[in-house]
């Protein structure tokens, strides 16, 4: 798994013999397939919270769709593969959320969409048929990769997964910051959560695991050290 020069803040690495780009926007791009890989977008999470009476800001669906538009345009992607947790809950089928997604789909009719079901999708239900999303259960195999939601799934191939929402704590003296990160080893890579309202889980890298953090502008690898425990 070798690293290659960066491009627009992205970092190119080789996984299972394939060149992929780790993008600052918390996504992965597979150039050979012109595919964006997105984990844990959680459409409708804010709407779900508001349905429970929690006063959280609106507009996260629009922010997620705008971020997708920018990536599709920048990289010339022809397809987007979602690694689970596309909709957050049943309440994510709110009228405003669905209307925004329907308008977006109408503007992107040729973009192929695939969803590998995650745990939230099982509760939220499949997206509406008018979104024209191909549905798959994990693992979904393509080339050398096994696309999953859960990173601990037993499957043949190199796993690409989400679910964890990984963030890593970088320290400088007495100051520290939590940044979204990609976690990769010889068997699998875990992507950060793409959604604008998803939160994160501080991770501790295992032996032989590489961490790549994103500031939103660039992806950089965290140097290995005797104590790289994220605390």
Secondary structure, DSSP 8 states (H G I E B T S, - for coil): --EEEEETTEEEEEETTEEEEEETTTEEEEGGGTEEEE----BTHHHHHHHTT----S-HHHHHHHHHHHHHHHHT-SEEEE-S--B-SGGGG-HHHHHHHHHHHHH-TT-EEEEE--HHHHHH----GGG-EEEE-S-EEETTEEE-SSTT---SSEEEE-SS-EEEEEEETTEEEEEEEEEE-SSEEE----STT---EE----TT-EEEEE-SS-EEE----S-----
